[in-house]
Amino acid sequence: MRKLITLLICSILSTAAGAQKTSKKEPFYFPPKGAWETRSPESLKVDTTKIKDAIQAAKANETKDSRDLAVAQVQDFWKEPYLEAEGAFGERGDPTGIIVYKGYIIAIWGDPTQVEMTNSVTKSFLSTVIGVAVDKGLIKSVLDTIAPYMAPIELFQPQGGPPLGAQPQLLYPFATPHNRFLTWDVMLRQTSDWEGTLWGKPDWADRPEATANAALQRERHAPGTVWKYNDVRVNALALAATNVWRKPLPQVLKTYVMDPIGASDTWRWMGYRNAWIVIDGQPVQSVSGGGHWGGGMFINAYDMARFGLLTLNRGKWNGQQLVSDTWVMQALTPTTANKGYGYMNWFLNGDQKLFPSAPKTAFAHIGNGQNVIYVDPEHDLVIVARWITGKGMDTVIRNVLAALPR
């Protein structure tokens, strides 16, 4: 009997040890600056044929918009008033992408080194620098109203430059009876209904639903109740964040995010030519949250993939917590008025409407074009795809997931 019990205990311990050994995951790979290890799909038990199918799908589903991105903007927003460009555009190249599995590059297509406009993926970089401000206590809570954080904002006029004209000398973007009740949270979720004109663009002119008179006379929605994708409001949030940091947001992003994740030195975050203010006696450009009127993040696919890896690992990079797990959790919390949206520009897949082929836990940072950073925590997977249709992106995802080991 004693011998039987001894054998039983040994068997249990052996099984537990085996389970522990089996469940132990290989350490996640984080690429150092200037290098990124590439592994063949076969070495990670990934089906090469299906990966080739995914790449073919990405190339076959190139967006139909012009490669001249200034022309593409007109193609997409031609119905809007105030369509004049205020920032840089440039041209794009071929469809490009990277597939990263367990931290390793297993496939690329196009030219991942090419620095191109990434449109509203920029919003995810904007929300991240706000997250860092919260982590560092510059913003006490996202539920705080923004108005108490704001000083009068002085517009910058270069010496010998054109007069400011009808623009006021000082801006008070959160001082109206409606705007003074807006929190960081509703601005991040695009449920603010912020009112006003910024950098020459009135809020109602972005994807207008009514005439100017009707838009100006309507009652404002209560904060948090109605979701509306609106780049003027995004730019107002960028201005507020600049005011809190008291320095250019690209500098903040470089110091706290892009340098620590080993990003290249080629990315640039641009604003509008008329979006210059004075902070502590220095001219500072308030950057835009996308490329609607030009500007935004110009970046290569490798750097996009590094940012995707950071969000895949919930703000941690190689043991260093760059953005708090709490912030990432908030960014991934569905917005009440739009369950498919977290913080800008974290698109969620909880109802699987965004990507039917992907798991519910997948999410993506998406910009017009489309520029996509697909993040899949269940599969340790990041896919960057540039200049692809939405339907094409789901096909790419379906093929990649089918290629992964079961």
PAPADREN-892743 format. One line per 4 residues: number of its first residue (from 0); their letters; for each residue z, y, x of C-alpha. Coordinates in nm, 4 decimals. Example, Ala and Ser with C-alpha at 12.3 -4.5 7.8 and 13.67 -1.06 7.14 Angstrom:
// residues 2
0> AS> 0.7800:-0.4500:1.2300; 0.7140:-0.1060:1.3670
This chain:
// residues 406
0> MRKL> 0.0000:0.0000:0.0000; 0.0976:0.2371:0.2805; -0.2257:0.1508:0.4581; -0.4246:0.2308:0.1431
4> ITLL> -0.2528:0.5683:0.1046; -0.3197:0.6490:0.4706; -0.6870:0.5643:0.4303; -0.7036:0.7796:0.1164
8> ICSI> -0.5496:1.0809:0.2918; -0.7881:1.0408:0.5865; -1.0794:1.0223:0.3486; -0.9717:1.3405:0.1662
12> LSTA> -0.9201:1.5303:0.4918; -1.2542:1.4099:0.6234; -1.4319:1.5165:0.3030; -1.2626:1.8593:0.3094
16> AGAQ> -1.3564:1.9108:0.6746; -1.7141:1.8101:0.5985; -1.7319:2.0481:0.3030; -1.5918:2.3290:0.5159
20> KTSK> -1.8485:2.2561:0.7847; -2.1306:2.2441:0.5290; -2.0290:2.5662:0.3535; -1.9963:2.7633:0.6765
24> KEPF> -2.2923:3.0018:0.6854; -2.4855:3.0890:0.9958; -2.3852:3.4393:1.1162; -2.6092:3.7049:0.9638
28> YFPP> -2.8495:3.8638:1.2110; -2.8502:4.2435:1.2490; -3.1414:4.3773:1.4554; -3.0541:4.6136:1.7432
32> KGAW> -3.2337:4.9456:1.7813; -3.5872:4.9093:1.9086; -3.6063:4.5354:1.8524; -3.6167:4.2892:1.5673
36> ETRS> -3.6291:3.9147:1.6122; -3.9159:3.7446:1.4346; -3.8901:3.3812:1.3333; -4.1585:3.1583:1.1926
40> PESL> -4.1068:3.0614:0.8291; -4.1002:2.6941:0.9328; -3.8041:2.7483:1.1648; -3.5997:2.8596:0.8625
44> KVDT> -3.7419:2.5866:0.6362; -3.9554:2.8386:0.4474; -4.2943:2.7345:0.3057; -4.5613:2.9150:0.5094
48> TKIK> -4.8356:2.8643:0.2504; -4.6369:3.0371:-0.0243; -4.5517:3.3242:0.2131; -4.9244:3.3668:0.2779
52> DAIQ> -4.9772:3.3681:-0.1000; -4.7195:3.6476:-0.1308; -4.8938:3.8565:0.1337; -5.2299:3.8031:-0.0320
56> AAKA> -5.0796:3.9153:-0.3641; -4.9435:4.2305:-0.2027; -5.2825:4.3198:-0.0612; -5.4684:4.2319:-0.3814
60> NETK> -5.2401:4.4490:-0.5962; -5.2791:4.7772:-0.4114; -5.2175:5.0856:-0.6242; -5.5329:5.2524:-0.7565
64> DSRD> -5.4119:5.6048:-0.6750; -5.5813:5.8044:-0.4013; -5.4734:5.7538:-0.0410; -5.4588:6.1325:-0.0151
68> LAVA> -5.1055:6.1672:-0.1509; -5.1552:6.5274:-0.2642; -5.4392:6.4014:-0.4848; -5.2281:6.1057:-0.5983
72> QVQD> -4.9596:6.3476:-0.7153; -5.2125:6.5245:-0.9369; -5.3367:6.1884:-1.0677; -4.9829:6.0943:-1.1708
76> FWKE> -4.8492:6.4279:-1.2983; -5.1583:6.6202:-1.4091; -5.0096:6.6923:-1.7535; -4.7179:6.8864:-1.6076
80> PYLE> -4.7011:7.2645:-1.5757; -4.5717:7.4015:-1.2437; -4.7607:7.1276:-1.0626; -4.8131:7.3327:-0.7446
84> AEGA> -4.7009:7.1579:-0.4253; -4.3975:7.3025:-0.2488; -4.3732:7.0541:0.0395; -4.5733:6.8253:0.2667
88> FGER> -4.7788:6.5273:0.1487; -5.0119:6.3626:0.4008; -5.2225:6.0503:0.3678; -5.1275:5.6837:0.3558
92> GDPT> -5.2733:5.3714:0.5087; -5.3230:5.0121:0.3953; -5.0730:4.8184:0.1842; -4.7860:4.7315:0.4168
96> GIIV> -4.4786:4.5160:0.4004; -4.2091:4.3086:0.5651; -4.0227:3.9983:0.4506; -3.6734:3.9628:0.5964
100> YKGY> -3.4805:3.6400:0.5455; -3.1228:3.6017:0.6715; -3.1822:3.9136:0.8787; -3.4921:3.7805:1.0573
104> IIAI> -3.8471:3.9003:1.0016; -4.0542:3.6063:0.8783; -4.3712:3.7942:0.7772; -4.5395:4.1329:0.7998
108> WGDP> -4.8661:4.2824:0.6734; -5.0348:4.6154:0.7273; -4.8799:4.8520:0.9818; -4.4974:4.8645:0.9483
112> TQVE> -4.4733:5.1330:1.2200; -4.6721:5.3893:1.0203; -4.4585:5.6797:0.8982; -4.5497:5.7583:0.5391
116> MTNS> -4.4135:5.9346:0.2363; -4.1770:5.7070:0.0453; -4.1373:5.9238:-0.2667; -3.8269:5.8451:-0.4740
120> VTKS> -3.6824:5.5838:-0.2403; -3.5521:5.9122:-0.0962; -3.3041:5.9231:-0.3847; -3.1254:5.6172:-0.2474
124> FLST> -3.0736:5.8004:0.0823; -2.9451:6.1020:-0.1125; -2.6940:5.8981:-0.3124; -2.5829:5.7303:0.0124
128> VIGV> -2.4922:6.0581:0.1870; -2.2972:6.1512:-0.1266; -2.1234:5.8133:-0.1014; -2.0271:5.8889:0.2580
132> AVDK> -1.8898:6.2266:0.1424; -1.6723:6.0435:-0.1111; -1.5603:5.7903:0.1504; -1.4570:6.0749:0.3831
136> GLIK> -1.2744:6.2686:0.1128; -1.5133:6.5642:0.1032; -1.5620:6.4705:-0.2619; -1.2366:6.3425:-0.4099
140> SVLD> -1.3917:6.1536:-0.6994; -1.7354:6.1104:-0.8558; -1.5654:6.1886:-1.1868; -1.4858:6.5406:-1.0652
144> TIAP> -1.6986:6.8192:-1.2055; -1.9268:6.9677:-0.9405; -1.8689:7.3347:-1.0261; -1.5337:7.3693:-0.8391
148> YMAP> -1.7006:7.2385:-0.5205; -1.9686:7.5078:-0.5269; -1.9687:7.8401:-0.3458; -2.2357:8.1019:-0.4217
152> IELF> -2.5512:7.9877:-0.2438; -2.7393:8.2565:-0.0524; -3.1154:8.2200:-0.0324; -3.2631:8.2548:0.3154
156> QPQG> -3.5421:8.5038:0.3743; -3.7072:8.4766:0.7182; -3.7356:8.8046:0.9076; -4.0747:8.9495:0.8317
160> GPPL> -4.1328:8.6849:0.5656; -4.2439:8.7517:0.2087; -3.9841:8.9075:-0.0227; -3.7856:8.6785:-0.2474
164> GAQP> -3.9400:8.8552:-0.5431; -3.7918:8.7677:-0.8807; -3.5600:8.5054:-0.7334; -3.1921:8.6044:-0.7281
168> QLLY> -3.0205:8.6597:-0.3944; -2.7504:8.4069:-0.4887; -2.7708:8.0775:-0.6733; -2.5042:7.9414:-0.9105
172> PFAT> -2.6580:7.6077:-1.0137; -2.3473:7.4734:-1.1905; -2.2207:7.7853:-1.3646; -2.3796:7.7689:-1.7116
176> PHNR> -2.1639:7.6617:-2.0091; -2.3348:7.3213:-1.9999; -2.3653:7.2706:-1.6226; -2.0020:7.3484:-1.5437
180> FLTW> -1.8979:7.0247:-1.7181; -2.1310:6.8027:-1.5146; -1.9738:6.5483:-1.2814; -2.1110:6.3913:-0.9658
184> DVML> -2.1342:6.0664:-1.1592; -2.3656:6.1923:-1.4353; -2.5872:6.3636:-1.1796; -2.6109:6.0411:-0.9789
188> RQTS> -2.6971:5.8450:-1.2934; -2.9564:6.0967:-1.4211; -2.7620:6.1468:-1.7441; -2.6602:6.5087:-1.6810
192> DWEG> -2.9209:6.7079:-1.8797; -2.8692:6.9777:-1.6151; -3.0370:7.3035:-1.7179; -3.2010:7.5634:-1.5019
196> TLWG> -3.4771:7.6468:-1.2579; -3.4616:7.5482:-0.8928; -3.7141:7.6149:-0.6161; -3.9533:7.7535:-0.8760
200> KPDW> -3.9447:7.4451:-1.1011; -3.7698:7.4594:-1.4440; -3.5941:7.1397:-1.5512; -3.8004:7.1041:-1.8695
204> ADRP> -4.1319:7.1013:-1.6762; -4.0639:6.7620:-1.5154; -4.2201:6.4979:-1.7427; -4.2051:6.7457:-2.0344
208> EATA> -4.1301:6.6175:-2.3817; -4.1869:6.9499:-2.5576; -4.3256:7.3003:-2.5152; -4.1373:7.5513:-2.3029
212> NAAL> -3.9941:7.7346:-2.6062; -3.8798:7.4136:-2.7748; -3.7263:7.2873:-2.4511; -3.5381:7.6113:-2.3877
216> QRER> -3.4060:7.6386:-2.7430; -3.2863:7.2816:-2.7900; -2.9215:7.1863:-2.7712; -2.8164:7.0080:-2.4561
220> HAPG> -2.7148:6.6429:-2.4687; -2.3517:6.5656:-2.3901; -2.3197:6.4543:-2.0265; -2.3593:6.0799:-1.9850
224> TVWK> -2.5249:6.0136:-2.3213; -2.9004:6.0383:-2.2497; -3.0892:5.9131:-1.9431; -3.3844:6.1195:-1.8191
228> YNDV> -3.5590:6.0774:-1.4871; -3.5855:6.4335:-1.3602; -3.6584:6.5511:-1.0063; -3.5443:6.9102:-1.0609
232> RVNA> -3.1965:6.7763:-1.1387; -3.2117:6.5471:-0.8375; -3.2857:6.8497:-0.6206; -2.9891:7.0317:-0.7766
236> LALA> -2.7717:6.7385:-0.6716; -2.9140:6.7548:-0.3175; -2.8278:7.1251:-0.3077; -2.4714:7.0496:-0.4204
240> ATNV> -2.4353:6.7796:-0.1536; -2.5651:7.0197:0.1129; -2.3070:7.2735:0.0001; -2.0279:7.0152:0.0373
244> WRKP> -2.1368:6.8921:0.3808; -2.2133:7.2497:0.5035; -2.4965:7.1101:0.7129; -2.8471:6.9667:0.6596
248> LPQV> -2.8400:6.6293:0.4840; -3.0877:6.4721:0.7324; -2.8285:6.5319:1.0048; -2.5629:6.3628:0.7925
252> LKTY> -2.7884:6.0652:0.7209; -2.8810:6.0294:1.0885; -2.5209:6.0399:1.2113; -2.3548:5.8152:0.9554
256> VMDP> -2.6317:5.5764:0.8501; -2.9637:5.5701:1.0322; -2.8376:5.5742:1.3926; -2.5717:5.3066:1.3283
260> IGAS> -2.8299:5.0715:1.1700; -3.0658:5.1208:1.4633; -3.3379:5.3074:1.2766; -3.6225:5.4570:1.4748
264> DTWR> -3.6442:5.8238:1.5688; -3.9629:5.8757:1.3661; -3.8288:5.9200:1.0114; -3.8100:6.2721:0.8665
268> WMGY> -3.6437:6.3981:0.5477; -3.8263:6.7092:0.4297; -3.7670:6.9708:0.1652; -3.9752:7.2503:0.0160
272> RNAW> -4.1028:7.5583:0.1950; -3.9038:7.7804:-0.0437; -3.5824:7.5719:-0.0388; -3.4008:7.7479:0.2450
276> IVID> -3.0440:7.8726:0.2142; -2.7828:8.0248:0.4446; -2.4725:7.8220:0.5314; -2.2148:7.9582:0.7765
280> GQPV> -2.4701:8.2058:0.9089; -2.7380:7.9433:0.9745; -3.0614:7.8754:0.7840; -3.0559:7.5280:0.6277
284> QSVS> -3.3275:7.3540:0.4287; -3.2064:7.1881:0.1107; -3.4092:6.8677:0.1116; -3.5768:6.7161:-0.1919
288> GGGH> -3.4891:6.3846:-0.3528; -3.8477:6.2631:-0.3655; -4.2119:6.3590:-0.3285; -4.2840:6.4926:-0.6769
292> WGGG> -4.3850:6.8338:-0.5352; -4.4107:6.7146:-0.1753; -4.1457:6.6473:0.0852; -3.8817:6.3788:0.0645
296> MFIN> -3.8408:6.0918:0.3096; -4.1257:6.0093:0.5474; -4.0408:5.6764:0.7044; -4.1824:5.3500:0.8368
300> AYDM> -4.1414:5.0070:0.6767; -3.9124:4.8779:0.9526; -3.6599:5.1539:0.8839; -3.6862:5.0912:0.5096
304> ARFG> -3.6054:4.7246:0.5748; -3.3012:4.8190:0.7849; -3.1694:5.0280:0.4960; -3.2364:4.7328:0.2652
308> LLTL> -3.0298:4.5090:0.4932; -2.7457:4.7611:0.4834; -2.7379:4.7559:0.1027; -2.7805:4.3766:0.0997
312> NRGK> -2.4608:4.3570:0.3066; -2.2767:4.6008:0.0769; -2.2697:4.8904:0.3213; -2.1619:4.6857:0.6242
316> WNGQ> -2.3681:4.6611:0.9415; -2.2738:4.4131:1.2099; -1.9031:4.4355:1.1277; -1.8961:4.8144:1.0772
320> QLVS> -1.8471:4.9443:0.7221; -2.0826:5.2445:0.7124; -2.0652:5.2957:0.3362; -1.7683:5.1592:0.1449
324> DTWV> -1.7975:4.8431:-0.0614; -1.6469:5.0444:-0.3463; -1.9392:5.2867:-0.3338; -2.1981:5.0080:-0.3316
328> MQAL> -2.0222:4.8478:-0.6289; -2.0409:5.1790:-0.8184; -2.4080:5.2198:-0.7266; -2.4749:4.8741:-0.8714
332> TPTT> -2.2834:4.9395:-1.1946; -2.5275:4.9814:-1.4873; -2.5547:5.3236:-1.6458; -2.4458:5.3208:-2.0099
336> ANKG> -2.7584:5.5044:-2.1247; -2.9893:5.2872:-1.9113; -2.8639:4.9421:-1.8107; -3.1468:4.9062:-1.5597
340> YGYM> -3.0273:5.1986:-1.3496; -2.7206:5.2425:-1.1317; -2.6876:5.5383:-0.8999; -3.0136:5.6967:-0.7903
344> NWFL> -3.2309:5.5162:-0.6952; -3.0721:5.1729:-0.7363; -3.2784:4.9902:-0.9985; -3.1014:4.6879:-1.1467
348> NGDQ> -3.2403:4.3590:-1.2754; -2.9579:4.2464:-1.5055; -3.1935:4.1942:-1.7992; -3.4741:4.0746:-1.5691
352> KLFP> -3.7153:4.3285:-1.7159; -3.7751:4.4946:-1.3792; -3.8627:4.1733:-1.1944; -3.8853:3.8725:-1.4339
356> SAPK> -3.9212:3.6319:-1.1421; -3.6090:3.7547:-0.9623; -3.2430:3.6679:-1.0239; -3.0286:3.9023:-1.2316
360> TAFA> -2.8294:4.0044:-0.9246; -3.1350:4.1400:-0.7414; -3.1882:4.5153:-0.7204; -3.4366:4.7532:-0.5649
364> HIGN> -3.4834:5.1017:-0.4261; -3.8144:5.2206:-0.5736; -4.0395:5.5212:-0.5255; -4.3730:5.6193:-0.6739
368> GQNV> -4.6768:5.4568:-0.5263; -4.5069:5.2068:-0.5462; -4.2761:5.1954:-0.2481; -4.0242:4.9151:-0.2966
372> IYVD> -3.7223:4.7863:-0.1068; -3.6351:4.4647:-0.2906; -3.2828:4.3352:-0.2205; -3.1738:3.9841:-0.3210
376> PEHD> -2.8139:3.8951:-0.2256; -2.8407:3.5443:-0.3715; -3.1145:3.4571:-0.1227; -3.0212:3.6761:0.1797
380> LVIV> -3.3596:3.8382:0.1251; -3.5124:4.1839:0.1682; -3.8774:4.2588:0.0947; -4.0392:4.5933:0.1699
384> ARWI> -4.3738:4.6481:-0.0020; -4.5666:4.9738:0.0080; -4.8507:5.0907:-0.2179; -4.8241:4.8036:-0.4626
388> TGKG> -4.8343:4.7831:-0.8441; -4.5231:4.6805:-1.0371; -4.6870:4.3632:-1.1624; -4.8020:4.2827:-0.8117
392> MDTV> -4.4491:4.3214:-0.6791; -4.3177:4.0589:-0.9202; -4.5928:3.8226:-0.8043; -4.4894:3.8776:-0.4428
396> IRNV> -4.1268:3.8067:-0.5295; -4.2182:3.4915:-0.7231; -4.4133:3.3511:-0.4287; -4.1443:3.4355:-0.1736
400> LAAL> -3.8658:3.2809:-0.3808; -4.0767:2.9675:-0.4284; -4.1138:2.9471:-0.0509; -3.7420:2.9475:0.0245
404> PR> -3.5543:2.6214:0.0862; -3.3753:2.4775:-0.2173
